Amino acid sequence: MPRDFPRTRRVGEQLQRELAALIRDEVRDPRVGMVSVSAVEVSRDLSHAKVYVSKLGEQEDITELLKVLEGAAGYLRHLLGQTLKMRHVPQLHFKHDHSLQDGARLSALIDSAVQADEKHDDDTDQDN
């Protein structure tokens, strides 16, 4: 009988909580700013973790953020090793989560479609 809540998901969720707090409290680089850790995917053997982060801002800011976090990955991994009860802490690989930008873009498209529809309804009402 398969488990409903596999170990990799539990470890990923724990890493997500801990990394969010560590990035907020321990990373002192001003280029980081307000960062959200949106998801963590852990490999089956728990040796690697993809950490998806998001930040509102320009693409250059996000590229710089990923460079800073990759540079701090060893330090963050060390801190995780002190707080988590794991024999081996996974290597951290930071990726940009595009969902905030995609959501904002879709919201803008929906708003423009609604405005165009309202304008079309107003034009047809005036014709009658």
N, C-alpha and C positions, 0 to 999 in steps of 0.2 A: 504494500500500500504506500503510494508516494506521499511525501509530506506536503502539507498545505503551505508551509512557511519555511522554505529552504534556508540553509545556513548562509549561503552567499547573500541572500536578500537581507537577512538579519544583520550580517556584518556590514553590508553596504549602508543600511539605515543608521547603524551606530557610527560608522565613519562619517556619514553626512552630518549628523548632529555634532560630533566632536570637531570636525574640520571647520564647520561654520563658526563655532565658538573660538577655535584657535586662530583662524584667520582674522576674526574681528578683534581679538584681544592681544595676540602675540606678534602679528606681522605689523611692523612699524613703518613700512614704506608708504609714503603719501600717494604713490601711484595706484595703490590698491583701492582705497576709498570704500564705498558701500558695495560689497560683493555679496551675492546670494549663491549658496551652494544648492543647486536645484536637484541634483541626483548624483549617485555614486553607483557605478557598475563594477562589481568585483568578479574576477575570473574564477572559474570553478576550483582551481587549486589555491585560491586566496593569495596569489603572489603579486598580482597587479590590480590596480583600481583606477578606473577612469572617473575623474571628478569633473562633473559638468558645472561650470560657474557662469553666472550672468551678471552683467553690469550695464546700466543704462549709460550710453555715451557713444562716442564716435568709434569707428573701427580701429583707428590708431590707438585709442585708449585701451581697447580690448586686447589688441596684440601686445601692448606694453604690459597689461595686467597678466597675461599668460606667461610672458617672459619672467616677470617678478615671481609669480607663483611656482613656476618650474625651478627657479633659483632657490626658492625657499622650501622645496619639496623635501629635501633631506632633513631640514630642521623640523618641519611639520611632522614628518615620519618619526623622528626621534621623540617629539612631544607625544605623539599618538602611542608610541611604545610605552611611555611612562603612565599613560592614563588607561589604556585598554588592557584587558586581561587576555592577550593573545601571545602565542609563542613567536610568531613572525608577523610583522606589520607589512601589508602590501606596499609595493612601490606605487607612488602616486603619479598619475599622468593627467594633467589638467587640459580640459577641452572647453570650448565656448559653447554655451547653450543658446541656440538661436530662438527659442520659443518666445521670449519677451518681444523681440523685434518682429517676429512673424505675427504674434498676437496684435501688436500695435498696427501693423500694416493691414491685417484683416479687418480690424476694427475701423480703420480709416476708410477702407473700401466699402464696408457695410454702411457707414455713415454717409458716404458720397452717393451710394445707391439709393438710400432712403431719401436723401435730399432731392435727387433726380426724379424719383418716383413722386414725391410730393409736388414738385414743380410741374411734372407731367399731369398730375391730377388737377392742379390749379388751372393749367392751360385748357384742359378739356372742360372744366366747369365754366370757364369764361366763354367758351365757344357755344355752349348750350344756352 
